[in-house]
Amino acid sequence: MKIVVSVEDAGVIDEAVKYSPTFIEIRLDRMAGDLLDQVRVIREKTAIPLIATLRSREEGGRFVGNADLWTRIIGPITRYVDFVDVEARYRDHAPLIKSQGVQILASLHTSEMPTPPELGKIESMLRSYGDIPKIVVKPRTTDDLLALVAFTHQAQKPICTSIMGAEFRYARAILPLFGSEFMFCHAGTPTAEGQYHIQEARQIADLLK
Ligand SMILES: O=C1C[C@@](O)(C(=O)O)C[C@@H](O)[C@@H]1O
């Protein structure tokens, strides 16, 4: 099980790396000050692969600029990271990011629960510009969750699926067992409702090996 620890503060890196995350996601939209400098500090602290995420407000984050501002912020950061999370609204900038040797985590976050055919269309759209599609949805019933697990199991790999909200937070540990590439967690401050702390995530991953 690949663990992604999502951080908004370079100060938690030393604690986070104790639990051997596979990736560290830097949530640029939840940080203040000189973003490039903070990414550089994190890069100097660890060799663990980094994901840069500048999450739009429309998809649950705090970034409110347009695509041009998004790419002006992300551009200088690509040299320090291994992946960039690119929402469909920013997809036009994906080729330039890839040309800089960075992989694309093509993401979509919705507070709805798409049907299986809709999930397939979303997956195809994300794969059209990204290396790994990431689909985050909000199941409302156990049947919704079972449909997401089945979709994940049957989908082309790699793929990342996850859920929003606390009601089905246990799905964060289950979806990777059926093929989801990552389990997102936090290192003290959740960047999304329902995340487990990385210490818990490591325990879960080790117990479910
Ligand atoms: O897309 C995701 C998943 C996530 O929203 C979660 O639910 O853990 C956390 C985000 O930081 C990350 O970019």
The ligand as an SDF file (V2000), in Angstrom:
LIG
                    3D

 13 13  0  0  0  0  0  0  0  0999 V2000
   -6.7830   14.6570   -3.8490 O   0  0  0  0  0  0  0  0  0  0  0  0
   -6.3650   14.5010   -2.7210 C   0  0  0  0  0  0  0  0  0  0  0  0
   -7.0110   13.5920   -1.7360 C   0  0  0  0  0  0  0  0  0  0  0  0
   -7.4340   14.3620   -0.5140 C   0  0  0  0  0  0  0  0  0  0  0  0
   -8.4560   15.2750   -0.8760 O   0  0  0  0  0  0  0  0  0  0  0  0
   -7.9870   13.4000    0.5290 C   0  0  0  0  0  0  0  0  0  0  0  0
   -9.2260   13.2430    0.5460 O   0  0  0  0  0  0  0  0  0  0  0  0
   -7.1890   12.8390    1.2890 O   0  0  0  0  0  0  0  0  0  0  0  0
   -6.2850   15.1450    0.0670 C   0  0  0  0  0  0  0  0  0  0  0  0
   -5.6790   16.0920   -0.9690 C   0  0  0  0  0  0  0  0  0  0  0  0
   -4.5880   16.7880   -0.4020 O   0  0  0  0  0  0  0  0  0  0  0  0
   -5.2430   15.3180   -2.1890 C   0  0  0  0  0  0  0  0  0  0  0  0
   -4.7530   16.2320   -3.1920 O   0  0  0  0  0  0  0  0  0  0  0  0
  1  2  2  0
  2  3  1  0
  2 12  1  0
  3  4  1  0
  4  5  1  0
  4  6  1  0
  4  9  1  0
  6  7  2  0
  6  8  1  0
  9 10  1  0
 10 11  1  0
 10 12  1  0
 12 13  1  0
M  END
$$$$
